[in-house]
């Protein structure tokens, strides 16, 4: 595995170095972490989008792409997502390592300079009417359309939309209920000035985690990053990933009608268990694989739905089951999903079920390190969990989970929310 190290820079900034000799590329990812607030989500997403695609030197996405293409096809990307109650705003660059440049150019430093210019020298102007700084019109207009398109895409993807709507009911009153993009209304309300103010707020108040992945240590990159961020006056806010969602006294039922041929149903089961390894394995047996209880029984044997799968949120201690169904099968499917969970609670699963589920999870762990991004996602997950674990250690813990622990984990889950999308 890789050589991993993390150090704290001034201003509450984490710098993680991940070294794996097999790579011929390097990647630098800067992640801003802030509370996911419905009032600021769109402005933050706009700010990240603009600084991830322009700077004072490279005024728009075309210019910055042309520059990076000249550096052996380097690229820049933006990642906007949510992790529990936290909005995650990532901006990263990837390039070949300098030693593979044909004429010995310092490609890594040039690409990193482009990234740092985007972050610290954005394409901004002074508004003559207000006398305040704001983002220039060209990158702002481009990114606003992109943000609205992303929100529209959430709605058009009916499976994802159903999960999002179910989360709003399951996590009502919690930050996790919000979209990391905000809503159409909040996105339309963003102005060049409010987006710039959000950018300044992120630099000052967001938690910042920086990742470098490459085949060897890069002291030059670390020095450039440290110098750039050391100039900031920061008072970073405290963020909290682990925020279990309280089980409701009564099952919440939400329903809406849309122009769809296939109904969607999402069920949220919540737990108080802290045995995350047992819950992860239990969820794999329950509905996370093509040989799970939900897939084999609800979908295959009884043909109650077109798809049926479960996913586990460690930070919320919640399992979401989502399925696509014919309307006449809604009630039967809900009962059968609950029945399959009850079967696990009773211990009605085999050693083969456990073995196959363990192998599935171990196989997923083998993929960590295949790409620089997979390393970043793994170690970011460790940071968020507050527990540094290597994939092989995780594999040992999963392999050690007993049937009794799985049964206990299953019995900790109760139905909290049922969301249904029907056709009009």
Rosetta blueprint (number, residue, H / E / L):
1 X L
2 X L
3 X E
4 X E
5 X E
6 X E
7 X E
8 X E
9 X E
10 X L
11 X L
12 X L
13 X E
14 X E
15 X E
16 X E
17 X E
18 X E
19 X E
20 X L
21 X L
22 X L
23 X L
24 X L
25 X E
26 X E
27 X E
28 X E
29 X E
30 X E
31 X E
32 X E
33 X E
34 X E
35 X E
36 X L
37 X L
38 X L
39 X L
40 X L
41 X H
42 X H
43 X H
44 X H
45 X H
46 X H
47 X H
48 X H
49 X H
50 X H
51 X H
52 X L
53 X L
54 X L
55 X L
56 X L
57 X L
58 X L
59 X L
60 X L
61 X H
62 X H
63 X H
64 X H
65 X H
66 X H
67 X H
68 X H
69 X H
70 X H
71 X L
72 X L
73 X L
74 X L
75 X E
76 X E
77 X E
78 X E
79 X E
80 X E
81 X E
82 X E
83 X E
84 X L
85 X L
86 X E
87 X E
88 X E
89 X E
90 X E
91 X E
92 X E
93 X E
94 X E
95 X E
96 X E
97 X L
98 X H
99 X H
100 X H
101 X L
102 X L
103 X L
104 X L
105 X L
106 X L
107 X H
108 X H
109 X H
110 X H
111 X H
112 X H
113 X H
114 X H
115 X H
116 X H
117 X H
118 X H
119 X H
120 X H
121 X L
122 X L
123 X L
124 X E
125 X E
126 X E
127 X L
128 X L
129 X L
130 X L
131 X L
132 X L
133 X E
134 X E
135 X E
136 X L
137 X H
138 X H
139 X H
140 X H
141 X H
142 X H
143 X H
144 X H
145 X H
146 X H
147 X H
148 X H
149 X H
150 X H
151 X H
152 X H
153 X H
154 X H
155 X H
156 X H
157 X L
158 X H
159 X H
160 X H
161 X H
162 X H
163 X H
164 X H
165 X H
166 X H
167 X H
168 X H
169 X H
170 X H
171 X L
172 X L
173 X L
174 X L
175 X H
176 X H
177 X H
178 X L
179 X L
180 X L
181 X L
182 X L
183 X L
184 X H
185 X H
186 X H
187 X H
188 X H
189 X H
190 X L
191 X L
192 X H
193 X H
194 X H
195 X H
196 X H
197 X H
198 X H
199 X H
200 X H
201 X H
202 X H
203 X H
204 X H
205 X H
206 X L
207 X E
208 X E
209 X E
210 X E
211 X E
212 X E
213 X E
214 X E
215 X L
216 X L
217 X L
218 X L
219 X H
220 X H
221 X H
222 X H
223 X H
224 X H
225 X H
226 X H
227 X H
228 X H
229 X H
230 X H
231 X L
232 X L
233 X L
234 X L
235 X L
236 X L
237 X L
238 X L
239 X L
240 X L
241 X L
242 X L
243 X L
244 X L
245 X L
246 X L
247 X L
248 X L
249 X L
250 X L
251 X L
252 X E
253 X E
254 X E
255 X E
256 X E
257 X E
258 X E
259 X L
260 X L
261 X L
262 X L
263 X E
264 X E
265 X E
266 X E
267 X E
268 X E
269 X E
270 X E
271 X L
272 X L
273 X L
274 X L
275 X L
276 X H
277 X H
278 X H
279 X H
280 X H
281 X H
282 X H
283 X H
284 X H
285 X H
286 X H
287 X H
288 X L
289 X L
290 X L
291 X L
292 X L
293 X H
294 X H
295 X H
296 X H
297 X H
298 X H
299 X H
300 X H
301 X H
302 X L
303 X L
304 X L
305 X L
306 X L
307 X E
308 X E
309 X E
310 X E
311 X E
312 X E
313 X E
314 X L
315 X L
316 X L
317 X L
318 X E
319 X E
320 X E
321 X E
322 X E
323 X E
324 X E
325 X E
326 X L
327 X H
328 X H
329 X H
330 X H
331 X H
332 X H
333 X H
334 X H
335 X H
336 X H
337 X H
338 X H
339 X H
340 X H
341 X H
342 X H
343 X H
344 X H
345 X H
346 X L
347 X L
348 X L
349 X L
350 X L
351 X H
352 X H
353 X H
354 X H
355 X H
356 X H
357 X H
358 X H
359 X H
360 X H
361 X H
362 X H
363 X H
364 X H
365 X H
366 X H
367 X L
368 X L
369 X L
370 X L
371 X L
372 X H
373 X H
374 X H
375 X H
376 X H
377 X H
378 X H
379 X H
380 X H
381 X H
382 X H
383 X H
384 X H
385 X H
386 X L
387 X L
388 X L
389 X L
390 X L
391 X H
392 X H
393 X H
394 X H
395 X H
396 X H
397 X H
398 X H
399 X H
400 X L
401 X L
402 X L
403 X H
404 X H
405 X H
406 X H
407 X H
408 X H
409 X H
410 X H
411 X H
412 X L
413 X L
414 X E
415 X E
416 X E
417 X E
418 X E
419 X E
420 X E
421 X E
422 X E
423 X E
424 X L
